[in-house]
Amino acid sequence: MMFVMDTRTRFFAAPSAGKGFFLWLNSLIAAHKSRIALANLDAAGLDDIGLTKHDVTVELSRSFWDIA
């Protein structure tokens, strides 16, 4: 996110929120919910989708903003 300096007040003001911010925020929320669901799968569920406990551990160790 880029901040814009207002030369009259010398304060930093964030640019107005647009669709991009809300799309990004929704992506973060969706990734968080997916990771919670993944963490709650048992061994049979993980086997069904072809993941191991190690795969899940790696995914859950990612930062919440890491959605790529």
C-alpha positions in Angstrom: 0.0 0.0 0.0 1.4 3.4 -0.9 0.9 6.4 1.3 0.4 9.9 0.0 1.8 12.9 1.7 -0.5 15.8 2.1 1.8 18.9 1.7 -0.7 21.2 3.4 -0.9 19.3 6.7 2.3 17.3 6.7 0.4 14.2 7.7 0.5 10.9 5.8 -2.9 9.9 4.6 -3.8 6.5 3.2 -5.3 6.6 -0.3 -9.1 6.1 -0.4 -10.1 2.4 -0.2 -11.2 1.1 -3.5 -12.3 -2.3 -4.8 -8.7 -3.6 -4.8 -8.4 -3.3 -1.1 -11.7 -5.2 -0.5 -10.7 -7.9 -3.0 -7.4 -8.3 -1.1 -9.2 -8.4 2.2 -11.7 -11.0 1.0 -8.8 -13.1 -0.3 -7.1 -13.0 3.2 -10.3 -14.0 4.8 -10.9 -16.9 2.4 -7.3 -18.1 2.8 -7.7 -18.0 6.6 -11.0 -20.0 6.5 -9.4 -22.5 4.1 -6.4 -23.0 6.4 -8.7 -23.5 9.4 -10.6 -26.2 7.4 -7.4 -27.8 6.4 -6.1 -27.9 10.0 -9.3 -29.6 11.0 -9.1 -32.5 8.5 -8.3 -35.9 9.9 -5.8 -38.4 8.2 -8.6 -39.9 6.0 -9.6 -36.4 4.8 -6.0 -35.5 4.0 -5.6 -38.7 2.2 -8.7 -38.0 0.1 -7.2 -34.7 -1.1 -3.7 -36.1 -1.5 -1.9 -34.1 1.3 0.3 -35.2 4.1 0.6 -33.8 7.7 3.8 -32.2 6.6 2.0 -30.4 3.7 -0.5 -29.1 6.2 2.2 -28.0 8.6 3.9 -26.0 5.9 0.7 -24.4 4.8 -0.3 -23.4 8.3 3.1 -22.0 9.0 2.6 -19.4 6.3 1.9 -15.8 7.3 -1.8 -14.8 7.1 -1.0 -12.2 4.3 0.8 -14.9 2.3 -2.0 -15.9 -0.1 0.0 -16.5 -3.3 
